[in-house]
Amino acid sequence: MRTVKQVSDLTGISVRMLHHYDKIELLKPTDFTKAGYRLYDDEALQTLQQILFFKELHIPLKEIKDIMNSAHFDKMKSLEKQKKLIILKRDRLNNLIDLINKTLKGENTMSFEEFDMNEYFNVLEEFKTEHEDKVIKLWGSVHKYNDYIEKVKSNKDKLAKTAIKQYGSIKKYAEATKKNLNNSNMLNLSEKYEEFKNDFLKDNHPKLKELFKKLTSDLTKDPSSKDIQKIAEEITTIAKKDYEAFNMVNGDEHWYCMINLYSVYPDWIEKVDKKYGKGASKFIGKSLKNYLGDNKPRREILYENLMSDFTKDPHSKEIQQIIKEIDSINKKQQETCKIDIGDNYFGSLAHFYLSDSNFIKTTDEKYGKGTSTFLGEAFKFYGENNK
């Protein structure tokens, strides 16, 4: 057993901070002396070490407590994840140290990559520091936001190329990111989605609760059948009436975002299937998509028209006119939501369809061989001729 003073000397954590950890129930003493002084055993020290690993990744104490108290917390898996994140942080610092050493030796490196990317990463870190409440609303937790940042850092070279292609420079990309993150319109839209999603999972809307239960009562039914489509109609009608996300400008497009959520996103699918049975989420997605088929957003129809025949010339007037209309819809939405997607969005998009192997594979598997090349060439031509 070690006293609080001994633990402080060993770890560098102040006695006052250890008292605070006890007060917030993050790290409780193992025992107390007869005089009432705190005592810590080796297990408590291991817990403290885990806490310090989380702190090194700039995770707030409240978030650390929630993570470690979770029934799903696995110490060894957590350590593996922390190790990866800290290695990424170390590698970036090592790159900076190498650059400083070269400069001290008088080498004219003229390499600004680390500083350029730092400007962007600083925007992400500042947003976390200044708007923790928004981070939690948009990402679910600070921990998930930190994971997002480290994932971005692990692909920094690829990100830098994309940012320069789409925005012209990383500086402009950082400025646009800051603008978009602080955009209250985007946050409000996210909150509107969350309101529906939360009510759906917690059965906060009695009528919708009844309808979704009825919709998923028999998952062997045909999602396009008359009785299922009748329920889908009632669901969308009530949701459009009671939730702003679906009755505002672009409300139909927001419904299609929800359909993708039910059909594609693993985390959401897992939650819905847990609630209504295996396969329920995709069943709901198909049911809603079938019902909304005749009310597809214009952009959805345009993309279907664009991909209807890959034997056409991607540079033809017909194909370029479709992209022009898609671009017009995008710009209107950008103005409404006040977001910045750069001056060369379609050029950047073309790069993915033509050069990113994972993107090409996924696209061709979903829509047919050659799809990615067709779209890439079409978007590239449009981007080059409409700057």
Secondary structure as GFF3:
##gff-version 3
##sequence-region A 1 387
A	DSSP	beta_strand	2	3	.	.	.	ID=ss1
A	DSSP	alpha_helix	4	11	.	.	.	ID=ss2
A	DSSP	alpha_helix	15	23	.	.	.	ID=ss3
A	DSSP	beta_strand	31	32	.	.	.	ID=ss4
A	DSSP	beta_strand	38	40	.	.	.	ID=ss5
A	DSSP	alpha_helix	42	56	.	.	.	ID=ss6
A	DSSP	alpha_helix	61	69	.	.	.	ID=ss7
A	DSSP	alpha_helix	75	104	.	.	.	ID=ss8
A	DSSP	alpha_helix	113	130	.	.	.	ID=ss9
A	DSSP	alpha_helix	132	139	.	.	.	ID=ss10
A	DSSP	alpha_helix	142	154	.	.	.	ID=ss11
A	DSSP	alpha_helix	156	167	.	.	.	ID=ss12
A	DSSP	alpha_helix	170	181	.	.	.	ID=ss13
A	DSSP	alpha_helix	184	202	.	.	.	ID=ss14
A	DSSP	alpha_helix	206	215	.	.	.	ID=ss15
A	DSSP	alpha_helix	226	242	.	.	.	ID=ss16
A	DSSP	alpha_helix	244	247	.	.	.	ID=ss17
A	DSSP	alpha_helix	251	263	.	.	.	ID=ss18
A	DSSP	alpha_helix	266	276	.	.	.	ID=ss19
A	DSSP	alpha_helix	280	291	.	.	.	ID=ss20
A	DSSP	three_ten_helix	292	295	.	.	.	ID=ss21
A	DSSP	alpha_helix	298	306	.	.	.	ID=ss22
A	DSSP	alpha_helix	317	337	.	.	.	ID=ss23
A	DSSP	alpha_helix	345	355	.	.	.	ID=ss24
A	DSSP	alpha_helix	357	367	.	.	.	ID=ss25
A	DSSP	alpha_helix	371	385	.	.	.	ID=ss26
###
